[in-house]
Amino acid sequence: MNNFKYRNPTKILFGKGQIENLSTEIPANSKVLMLYGGGSIMKNGIYEQVIKALSGYEVVEFGGIPANPEYSVLLDALKVIKDEKITYLLAVGGGSVIDGTKFLSAAALYEGETPWDLLTNKKPVTEGMPFATVLTLPATGSEMNSGSVITRAETKEKLAFGGPGLFPIFSVLDPEVIQSIPQRQLANGIADAFTHVLEQYMTYPIGAKLQDRFAESIIQTLVEVAPAIMKDPSDYEAASNFMWSCTLALNGLIQQGVPGDWAVHSMGHELTALYGIDHARTLAILAGNHYRYNFETKKEKLAQYAERVWNITEGTLEEKAHAGINKTDEFFKSLGIDIKLSDYTEDYSETGSIVAKRFTERGWGGLGEHKSLTPTDAQKIIEMSY
């Protein structure tokens, strides 16, 4: 096991009725900017709950943060923060709203030339305006981590940034919000969390037995509750396990002391930037072929995964590893997710070379747990996924 330092300062308020406790967590006299997305919170009762809980505060609202939070929209919100002298941010939404709020937290205190530099200068963000979240769509784990991904439509870029200054102060996780989530977004949430775990697990053995068991237990839980949550999102027990699994999948715990991959995400972000494909679906398109392409360096963990998660005990190590990859593809399909790029766009023929060129221009010469996956390798994996 590798050395590690682990700290997660985010307080979690989990369960029914927790939204009403916002007033006990946000400091008195705060001027709050409430941020949300396309307006679904107006239809499912969450907006009313939040506004009621914030009745003792001066609240300014900013809606319309899109899926894949858009830089130009966030700059409008940043102007509101400056003009209105906001002191506290509250994200009411899923990963996109929360990621956008993290960008605003950092940008509000940023003194550089342009806030986009936060995403390109590769420096960890050490301070931000305080913010909290009310999670409405389990998927990304952004409610309990310090990472963020922002999209810029004018340049067709999607870049990640983060740092210790970007943990939420607290996050409200009420599983009852899940009952109003559309099927497509439920499937995306399950696939996103599932792949988050794989990125931290599907590398090579390092003797970190507990982290392996943590990762496998999250995957097993997602596999177990997926049919129930897709059938009936109002199933509170299934919703609770789904929501907490998504948070634990990317709150930093399971990545401690182990190598991480994240090449699937790096490639997937490009597919979203180029074609607007849902983030989780880009991961499903690429994951299986990424593991096939890098089979020799990942086969031990693939076989372990096949045995422990999918109960595949027959065959050689290689046979079990291949079976594990196939089970992964089948799981995504069981959620109604197509796993070929050509299912989403007719303009796929040059995608591999476009992404390879972008990676080369950024100096991304070696991705993955061995820092050895080249732009040419990324191109081949994407071409396998057409």
Secondary structure, 3 states (H helix, E strand, C coil): CCCCCCCCCCEEEECCCHHHHHHHHCCCCCEEEEECCCCHHHHCCHHHHHHHHCCCCEEEEECCCCCCCEHHHHHHHHHHHHHHCCCEEEEEECHHHHHHHHHHHHHCCCCCCCCCHHHHCCCCCCCCCCEEEEECCCCCCHHHCCEEEEEEHHHCEEEEEECHHHCCCEEEECHHHHHHCCHHHHHHHHHHHHHHHHHHHCCCCCCCHHHHHHHHHHHHHHHHHHHHHHHCCCCHHHHHHHHHHHHHHCCCCCCCCCCCCCHHHHHHHHHHHHHCCCHHHHHHHHHHHHHHHCHHHHHHHHHHHHHHHHCCCCCCHHHHHHHHHHHHHHHHHHCCCCCCHHHCCCCCCCHHHHHHHHHHHHCCCCECCCCCECHHHHHHHHHHCC
